[in-house]
């Protein structure tokens, strides 16, 4: 694994160990690994992912086996700092899809885009192809090994799953962006890694939709403040209200409280 020659020690946050890396450091490590002919897997947990991982030991073990685990969620960075540990910054999958593409473009590397929104009408390009087109246009030198928008539920159909995997394996890309939602994308990546040991994978959720232009990302000011979730909630209240307000918000509050408690209780007692 990449972390076997990494010089950083992972930081525990809410039951998952996070690599204390910046976005630029992630890109540099991926490119260095590709130069050695080694593939890998990047996981970008946010609060919602951390909440699911906390109650599912199998899922936690799966994500812990990733080569790079970086915090795609400001509360994870805040929790680490409250606990007295160091995470330098949030590293969002929606940013990595661009910075990794730019890094690969500098050496004419190749990517495969998997996911996105299906085309509404015959003859139209689906979200995966539109995202690939935009990446290629804005990252000169980047090679598009392929793009595919599989139908929803394909991964529950063994024949359809084999077909999608075969399509990606045949393309032999250096990087695969998998945007089909957590944890389905992680299960698919685990399967693809066996057939593509020299390829890197990024499970990027809605990032494919952002790149394709099907979903508008929050303003930079909200991103910087760690309030990107609030923008998404305002756009899709019916779909996201339960997850964000009834599940993720209480979990985030408890995570921050536990982190602060950890820091306070580990301070050495003052002598009288």
N, C-alpha and C positions, 0 to 999 in steps of 0.2 A: 504493500500500500504506500501511497505517497507520504503519509505521515511517518513512515519508517525512516525517512531522511529529512523530516521536518524538525526545525529547531524551536518550535513553540509547544507549549503545554496547554492542553485543552482546559477550558474553564467550565465547571459544572453550573448549569442553570436549569432549575426545575426538573431535574432528573435526566437531562441530556447534556453531554459535554460539547462545548462550542469552541471552535478554533478562533483565537484572538488575532484575526487578520483583517486588513483593509481590503477594499475592492481591488486596488492595484496589485496587492500581494497575492490575492487569489488568482488573478490573471497570469501573473508571473510564474506562479507554481504550476499552473496548468500547462503553460507553454513549455516550461522546463521539462515537465513529465513527458509531453509529446515529443520533445527532442530526443528523449531516451527511449521512445517507442512504447511508453507506458500510458495506459488509460486510467480512468478513475470516475468518481461520482461525487457531485457537489449537492449537498442538501442545504436548503435555506429555511429553517424553521421560523415560524412566527408564533404568536400567542395561541392561535387556534391549533396549530400543529403540535405545539408543546402540550396543550391541554389533552389532546388525543393520545399523545405518547405517554403522558403521565398515568393513564389508566389502561394501557395496553403494553404489556411487557414484551410481546413478540414484535410489535411495531417499534418499540424503543430499541430493541436489539438490532433490528434491521437498519434503522437510521444511524445507530452508533457505528455500524460497519462501514459507513461512507468514508471516502478519503478526505473530504473537506466538509465541515459542518459550520456554517456561518449564520449569524443572527439577522434574519429578515424580519425585524420587528423591534422598534425602539424600546418597548417594555423589557425585552431580554437584555438589552444593553444597560438600561436603568437598573434592573435587578442585579446584574453582575456588579455594577459600581456600588450599589447599596450594600452588597455583601463584602465589599472591599477587594473585589477582583477586577481585572482589567479586560474589557472588550473595547477595542479602539473606536468602533463605529458600527452602525447598521450596514449590512451588505445585502441589498435587495436583489432577488432574482430578476426583477423587472429592470434593474440597472445592469446586472451581470450579462444579460442576453446581448446588450449593446457592447459592453467593454470586452467581453470575450470574443465577439464577432470582429471588433476592431483589431484585437490582438492577433486573431487568426488571419485576418485580411493582410496583415503586414508580412505574412509568410505564405500567402496564397493557400491558406488552410480551407477545409471544407466543413460544412454544417448540414444537418438534416433537421427540418422543422416538423414536429409531430404534434397535432392538436388544432386548436382554433375553432372558428365557427363554420359550419357547413354552408355551402353556397345556397342561396335562396332559389335561384332559377337555373335551369339548364344552360350550360355555356359560360356561366359566371365562375370566377376563381374563388375558391374557398379561402378561409382565414389563414390556413397554413401556407398556401401559395402566395397570398398577398403579404404575409409577414416575411416570407423568404425574399420576395421581390424588393421589399423596402430595406431589408438588411443588406442585400446585394447592392442596392442603389447608394446607400449611405456609408457602406464600408467597401470602397473600391479594392479589388483584389480577392475578396471573399468568394469562394466557390460554393455554390448550392448543390450539395450531393443529392438532395431530394426534399420533397415536402408532401405531407399527407395529412388529411383531416378524416380520421376514421369515424364511423357512426357511433353515437352514444351507445354504450353497453357492449361494444365489440369485444372487450376483454372478458366478458362472461360467456362468449361463444368460442369454444376451442378452435374451431376452424378459422374464424375471423381473426382470432389472436395470432395464430400461426402465420396467417397471411400478412398481417401488419409487421410482425417480427421479421419475416422473410424479406419484406420490402426494404426494411432498414438495414438488415445485414448485407443484402446484395449491394447497397449503395456504398458501403465501407466508408462512412464519414469519420472525420476526426472528432467531431462534436455533435451531439444530439440534444436538441431542446425539446423536452417532453412537457407539454402543457395540457394535461387531461385531468388535472385535479388531484389533490391529496386524499387518500394514499394510493389511488389507482396508478398514478404515474410512477410512484416508487416501486410498486410491485412489478410494473412493466420493465422498469430500468433493471431491477434485479435479474429479470429473465434475459434481457438483451446483453447484459455485461458478460455473461458466459460465452456468448458467441462473438463478442467484439471486445476482447481484452485490451486492445490498443486505442479504444475510443473513450472519450470523456462524455459524461451525461450530466445534464442539469435539469432537475425537475422544477419547472418554472411557473406552474399554475396558470394564472391569467396573463402572464407576460406575453404570450403569443397573441392574445386578443389585443393587448395594448399596442404591440408593434404593428399589427394588421390595421389598427385604427377602428376596430369594432367596439372597443371600450376605451373611454377617455380616462387617463390617469389623473390623479389629484394634482393640484398646483404645487410647484416646488416648495412653497412656504409651508404647506400642510405636510408634505413629505418630510421636510427638515424637522418639523415640530413633532413628528411621530403621530400625526393625526390623519394619515392617509385612509385609515379605516373609516373615519367619520365621513369622508367624501363618498366612499363606496356605499356606506349605509344610506346616505341621502339620495343616492341614485337608485338603489335597489332595496328599499326598506322592507318590503314583504319577504324577500328571500333572505336577507341578512340580519334582520332585527333580532330574531331568536338567538342566532349564533353569536352575534357581537355583544348584545346587551344582557341576555340571560345566561350565557355560557362563558364567553371569552372575558368579558369585563370583570365578573367576580373572580375568575381564575387569575387574571392579571393582578388584581388588587391583593389577593392572597399571596401570590408570588412575590410581590414587592414587600409585603409585610414580613414574610418569612426571611427574605434576604436581609432586611434591616435588622430583624431579630438575631439572625446569624452573626451579623457584624457586631452588634452590641454585646452579645453574650460571649463572644470570643476575645473581647478586650481583657487585658490583664487587670486584675484588681489593684487599686491604688492602696499603698500602705499608709497607715495612719502616721 
